[in-house]
Amino acid sequence: MVETSGPESTPTPVFGPDSEEMLRCTRCELRYVPSKSTSSLRLTYCSFLCELGDLGFSIAGLEHMEPQPKAIEAPAVEPEQQPTEPAIVE
């Protein structure tokens, strides 16, 4: 998380207003201060919405999920087949 001002200059770290190094969000590529992130994965995403959009779920939501019991289905019973007359081939 550094910026360079020229090809031969030394990289200088990018700091936020709180003198904390700014990171780039994996999803939106914006710079953010990790301590201000609303995401559970603060070192990866700038906000809860980027986390949700990239993963499809949030880590906080995953922690609070409860498994839903599956309904038990009765096995399908086939009706008894009536004996049929053999086919007559002429």
N, C-alpha and C positions, 0 to 999 in steps of 0.2 A: 503494500500500500504506500507506494512512494511515487513522487512525481519528479520528472527531470525537466530542466529548463533548456537544455541544449545537449548535443551529442557528446560533449566532453565534460559536462558538469557532473558533480556528484549528486546522486539522488537524495532528495530531502523528504522526510516523511510528512504526510498530510495529517494535520491535527485539527480537531474540532474546537468549538468554543471552550470546552472544559479541559483543553490540553490532552485530550485522549485521541489516540490514533483512529482515523476514520477507515472503515472497511468498505468494500464494494459488495452490494447485494448480488447474490448469485442469479436471481431472476431478472431484476430490472436494471442492474448495473449502476445504480445510483450509489453515491457515497453516503454513509451513515455512521453515527456514533453507536457502538454496540450497547452502551448503557441506556440509550434512549429507545432501543428497539422493542417493539411489542411482541415480537416472535419468541417462541420457546427456544428456538435455535438462533440465539442472538449473534453468533459469529458467522452465520450463513445468510440470514435474511434480514432486511431492514424493517419489516413489519409482519404482522399476523396475516395480512392479505397476500403478501408475496409467498409466505410459507404455505398457506392454503392453496394458492394458485399453482405452485410448483409441485407440491406433493399430492394434492387432491384431498388432503386432510390435515388437521393440525395435531401437533404432538399433545397439546393439552386436551383436545377432544378425544384423542386415542386413549389417553390415560383414564378418562371418565366413561369410556364405552362399556356397556354391559352386553354380554352375549345374549342373543334372543334364542329361546328354545325352539327347536324345529318341531313342527306338528308331525306326529307319528301317523303315517298313512297306513290304512289297512291294505294288506296285499289284495291285488285284483283276483277275483275268483271267476274263472271261466265257466259259463253255463255247460251243463253236461250235454254231450252230443248224443243225439238220438241215432240209433243204428239206421242206416239208410240202405236201400236196396242196391245191390251191385249194378253197375251200368251194363247194359246189354250192347255188345258190339256186333253189328251185322256184317 
